[in-house]
Amino acid sequence: MIRLENVHKAFGPKKVLQGVDLEVGKGRSMVIIGGSGTGKSVLLKCVLGLIRPDAGRISVDGAEGASRDAFLARFGMLFQGGALFDSMPVWQNVAFRLLRGSLKQPRAQAREIAVEKLRRVGLSPDVADLYPAELSGGMQKRVGLARAIAADPEIIFFDEPTTGLDPIMAGVINDLIREIVVEMGATAMTITHDMSSVRAIADEIAMLHAGKIQWTGPAAQMEDSGDPYLDQFIHGRAEGPIESLR
């Protein structure tokens, strides 16, 4: 569904992506791991078209450079910080794409869909008319997830989905993500450094290090990969080939 071939991206003298090759199969959940500052978010933004790579090809479902509106209509996105609109009630946040653009629907119908998606992520209908500031961090994350699936996208991106959550709520969000991706048959790409998310969400794992995919393979092979970079990362060891700041 998603293919990256020899993708490069630099910002001035800083080379972030240095020849990324990656394939994400249709209906599969790919989790990209790596330390802070390794380029995970840049990679995601390149796929979304928010950043233009300096070199390489990115194709979605075999097509490259399709109409931007048609291209983006296939995606859902759960942002790291929630990225909810403070001035809008919850239901309008969830139905944001359904109230404008090519997906525009009557407000009553959009609200009905929003309430149903909120229910799918475990939030009751009375939450619909609240504002984001009235919600806990875990509830805000659920609203963000409801918004990501509101238009029934074929592809969903998750940017650090458990950041800022306590371990129990992180587990709830991980389970919800896994259930929804399987239920929808969606293709998922997640970037995270939270190993609990990796173990809960991933079909396949790719480790980004020094601008390239250091290792990729099934999640079941992660513990026995034989790759020293991956082994150091997943076990959180200070000693190893990945240099840490001391």
C-alpha positions in Angstrom: 0.0 0.0 0.0 2.9 2.4 0.8 6.3 2.2 -0.8 9.4 4.4 -0.2 12.4 4.0 -2.4 15.7 5.6 -1.6 14.1 8.6 0.1 16.4 11.4 1.1 15.8 14.6 3.1 18.2 17.1 4.5 17.7 20.5 6.2 20.7 22.5 5.4 23.8 20.5 6.4 21.7 18.1 8.6 21.0 14.9 6.7 17.9 13.4 8.2 16.8 10.7 5.8 19.6 9.1 3.8 18.1 6.5 1.5 15.0 5.0 3.2 13.5 1.9 1.6 10.3 0.6 3.1 7.2 -1.2 2.1 3.9 -1.4 4.1 1.5 -4.1 2.9 -2.2 -3.5 2.5 -4.1 -4.1 5.7 -0.9 -4.4 7.7 0.2 -2.5 10.7 3.8 -1.1 10.4 5.4 0.4 13.4 8.5 2.6 12.9 10.8 2.9 15.9 13.9 4.8 16.6 15.4 7.3 19.1 14.4 10.9 19.4 15.6 13.0 16.5 16.2 10.1 14.1 13.7 11.3 11.5 10.6 9.3 12.2 8.3 12.4 12.1 10.1 13.7 9.0 9.5 10.3 7.3 5.8 10.5 8.1 5.5 14.0 6.8 7.2 13.0 3.6 4.6 10.3 3.0 1.8 12.7 3.8 3.2 15.3 1.3 3.8 17.9 4.0 7.5 17.7 3.3 9.0 17.2 -0.1 11.9 14.7 -0.2 15.1 15.8 -1.8 15.3 12.5 -3.7 13.6 9.1 -4.0 10.0 7.9 -4.7 7.0 7.5 -2.5 3.9 5.7 -3.9 0.6 4.9 -2.3 -1.3 1.9 -3.7 1.0 1.9 -6.8 0.3 5.6 -7.6 2.7 8.5 -7.3 1.8 12.1 -7.3 -2.0 11.8 -7.4 -4.4 14.7 -6.8 -3.7 16.0 -3.3 -7.4 16.1 -2.3 -7.9 12.5 -3.5 -4.7 11.4 -1.9 -5.4 12.9 1.5 -9.0 11.6 1.5 -7.6 8.1 1.9 -5.8 9.0 5.2 -6.7 9.4 8.8 -4.2 10.8 11.4 -3.9 10.6 15.1 -1.5 13.5 16.1 1.0 13.2 19.0 -0.5 16.1 21.0 -4.1 15.4 20.1 -4.2 18.6 18.0 -7.9 19.3 18.9 -9.4 22.6 18.1 -10.1 24.3 21.5 -12.8 26.5 20.1 -14.9 23.6 18.7 -17.0 21.1 20.7 -15.9 17.5 20.6 -18.3 16.4 17.9 -17.2 19.1 15.5 -13.6 18.1 16.1 -14.4 14.5 15.3 -16.5 15.5 12.2 -14.0 18.1 11.0 -13.4 16.5 7.6 -17.1 15.7 7.2 -18.1 19.3 7.5 -16.0 20.7 4.7 -14.3 19.9 1.4 -15.1 17.0 -0.8 -16.4 14.9 2.1 -18.9 17.6 3.2 -22.1 16.3 4.7 -25.2 17.9 6.3 -24.4 18.9 9.9 -27.0 16.5 11.4 -25.5 13.6 9.6 -22.0 14.6 10.4 -22.9 14.8 14.1 -24.5 11.4 14.0 -21.3 9.9 12.5 -19.2 11.7 15.1 -21.3 10.4 18.0 -21.0 6.8 16.6 -17.2 7.1 16.3 -17.0 8.5 19.8 -19.0 5.5 21.0 -16.5 3.2 19.1 -13.6 4.6 21.2 -15.5 4.2 24.4 -16.9 7.7 24.9 -20.6 8.4 25.6 -22.8 10.7 23.5 -22.8 13.4 26.3 -19.1 14.0 25.5 -20.0 15.3 22.1 -21.0 18.8 23.3 -18.1 19.3 25.7 -15.0 21.2 24.7 -11.5 19.7 24.7 -10.4 21.6 27.8 -13.1 19.8 29.7 -11.6 16.4 28.9 -8.8 14.4 30.5 -5.7 13.6 28.5 -6.9 10.1 27.9 -10.3 11.3 26.7 -8.6 13.8 24.4 -6.6 11.1 22.9 -9.7 9.0 22.3 -11.4 12.0 20.6 -8.3 12.3 18.3 -8.7 8.6 17.5 -12.4 9.1 16.7 -11.5 11.9 14.4 -8.8 9.8 12.7 -11.4 7.1 11.8 -14.4 9.4 11.1 -14.2 9.2 7.3 -13.4 5.5 7.3 -9.9 5.9 5.8 -8.0 3.2 4.1 -4.7 4.3 5.7 -4.2 5.6 9.3 -1.1 7.2 10.7 -0.4 7.3 14.4 2.2 9.8 15.7 3.4 8.7 19.1 -0.1 7.6 20.1 0.6 7.1 23.9 2.7 10.2 24.6 1.7 11.9 27.9 -0.6 9.0 29.0 -0.2 6.9 32.2 0.6 3.2 31.6 -2.9 2.0 32.1 -4.5 4.6 29.7 -1.6 3.9 27.2 -2.6 0.2 27.3 -6.3 1.1 26.6 -5.3 3.3 23.6 -3.0 0.6 22.3 -5.8 -2.0 22.5 -8.3 0.4 20.8 -5.9 1.1 18.0 -5.3 -2.6 17.4 -9.0 -3.4 17.5 -10.0 -0.6 15.1 -7.2 -1.2 12.6 -8.2 -4.9 12.4 -11.9 -4.1 12.3 -11.5 -1.6 9.5 -9.0 -3.6 7.5 -6.9 -0.4 7.3 -3.3 -0.1 6.6 -1.5 1.5 9.6 1.8 3.3 10.0 2.8 4.2 13.6 5.9 6.1 14.8 6.8 5.6 18.4 9.5 4.8 20.9 7.1 3.2 23.3 7.8 -0.5 23.3 4.4 -1.3 24.8 2.8 0.3 21.8 5.1 -1.7 19.5 4.2 -5.0 21.0 0.4 -4.2 21.0 0.1 -2.7 17.6 2.7 -4.0 15.2 2.5 -6.7 12.5 5.8 -5.5 11.2 8.5 -3.3 12.7 11.1 -1.1 11.0 13.9 0.6 12.9 15.1 3.9 11.6 18.7 4.8 12.6 21.2 7.2 11.0 18.8 8.1 8.2 18.2 4.5 7.0 16.0 1.5 7.9 18.4 -0.5 10.1 16.2 -3.5 10.5 12.7 -4.5 9.3 10.7 -7.7 9.9 7.7 -9.3 11.6 7.0 -8.2 15.2 7.4 -11.9 16.3 11.1 -11.8 15.2 11.9 -8.6 17.1 13.3 -10.3 20.2 15.5 -12.6 18.2 16.6 -10.3 15.3 20.3 -10.6 15.9 20.6 -6.9 15.1 22.7 -5.1 17.8 21.0 -1.7 17.1 17.5 -3.1 17.5 18.5 -5.2 20.5 19.9 -2.2 22.3 16.9 -0.1 21.5 14.1 -2.5 22.5 15.9 -3.3 25.8 16.8 0.3 26.6 20.5 -0.4 27.1 22.9 2.5 27.5 25.8 0.4 26.1 25.7 -0.6 22.4 26.2 0.7 18.9 23.7 3.5 19.3 25.6 6.4 20.9 23.8 8.1 23.8 24.5 11.6 25.2 26.0 11.4 28.7 
